[in-house]
Amino acid sequence: MKIDLTKEQYINLLEMNHIVDSVLGILGDIMPEKTKYKRKSEEITELEDYFISYVKDFGCEDMTEEFHGKTLLKDEIYEKLQEIMDEYDDYVFWNELEVRMGKRDFERTKTEDEEKYMKEKDGWYPERINEIYEKYRKEFEEHGVDRLEIKEKSEKT
């Protein structure tokens, strides 16, 4: 089988491959040795090496450099891709914090009618959840984590 790619598609393929390898590599590093993520990352790294072997065919030699006898993407390309991953991580952090805190608050305050609604809708939250999410979204946009605190529960005597 042969796949024809434009130069732009080839560059996108290289970048996409590196991002996937980075994600799998991180998961492989934090999970116990010999996990599926580590193995998959190694496979993706091999695929990246294979893709890079075609840089001359696509006129992309300026994207690579030699390092210890191996052809790699240049540092500035890795840095550009890291910026994308950092933006993604930032988005995921704030979104997860908003959603988890919103669900926590909703669960603490849900009414019987809302509980009934959720049972009828296979666990879907009612519209009020969006108001709670919005409260946290605004808080984090204005203050980041500056006003987040962990409160110790005091024992009532």
N, C-alpha and C positions, 0 to 999 in steps of 0.2 A: 504494500500500500504506500502511496505517496501523498503527502499533504502539501499543497502549495500555499505559502504564506507571503504576504507583503512584508516589506521591511518593518512597517509599523506594527503589524501583527506579531512579527518575530520579537520585536522589542517588548511588546506587551506580554508575550509568552515568557520571556526571560524574567521580567519583573514579577509577574504572577507566580511563577515557579519559586522565586526567591522568597516572596511573602509567605507562601504555603510552607516552604522549608523552615522559615523562621518560627512560625507558629508551632509546627510539629516539633521542631528542635527544642523550643521552650518547654512544651509539654513533656517531651522525652527526658529533659534534664530534671524536671521537678518530680517526675513519677519514678517509681522503683526501676532499677536497671532492667534492661531487656523488655521494655513494654512495647506495645504495638506502636506507640508514638515514636519511640526511638528508632525502631526498625523502619517505620514509614519515612521518617526524616532522612535516614540513610539512603533509602530508595530515591527520594526526591532530590537529594544532593547528587546522586549519580545521574539523575535525569538532567539536572542543571548543568553538570559537566558535559553531558551529551549535547544539550542545546548550545552551550557556549562553543562547542567545537565547530559550529556553523557560522561563527561571526564573520568570517571572510566572505562566505557565500552571500551574506546579506549586507555586506559593506558596513559592518558595525565594529571594525577593529578598534575604533576610537573609544569604544565602551569597555574595553578590557585591558588588563595588564598582566604581566608575568610575575608570579610570586612563588619563589622556591620551586621553579620548574612547572608550575601549574597556571593555567590561564583562568583568571577570575575577572569578575566585573570590577570596574574601578571603584575606589572608595566613595567618590561623589555620587555614584549611582546607588550604592548601599545606603549612603546617608539620606538620599532622597526617599528611598523606600522606607527607611526607618522613620522619617518624618510622617509618612502616611500611616505607619503602624502606631506611632505615638498618638496621632490624632484619633485613630480608631480606639486605642486603649482609653484615652481621655473620655471619648463619647460613651464607651461601655461603662466606665466607672460611674459617671454621673447618672446615666440612665438606670443602671442596676441599683444604685443607692436610692434614687427617686422611687423606683418600682418596689423595692423591698421595704422601704420605710412606709410607702403608701399602702401597701398590702397589710403591713403590720398594724398601721393605724386603723385601716378599714376593719380588720378582724376584731380589733378592740372595741369598735363602736357600731358594728353592724346591727341592724334591727332584725326583728323576726321576719318582717316582710322581705328584707334583703336576703336573709338566709334562705327563705322559701324560693325567691327568685333564682338564687344561685343553684339550688337543687334542681329546679325546673330547667335551667339552662346549662346543665352539665358543668357547673363550676364557674361559668362566666360571671364576672363581676358586673354589678349594675353601674349605671352612668356616674354615680357619686364618686366612684374610684378616681375618675378623671379630675375631679375637683381637688382631691387629695394629692394626686400626682402634680397638678399645677402648683399647689402650695409649695411643695418641695422644689419643683423646678425653679420657681421664682426665688426661693430662699437660697438655693445653690448658685444661681446666676448672680445674685447680689452679694452673698457673703461666703461662698465656697464652703469650706468646712469650719470656718472660724467660730460659728455658734453651735457646732455640734459638741455635745458633752455626754459622757457616760455617767449616769446617775446611779449611785449605789442605793439599793433598796434598804430602807431602815426597818428594823424589826419593831413592830408595835408591842409595847409592853403594857 
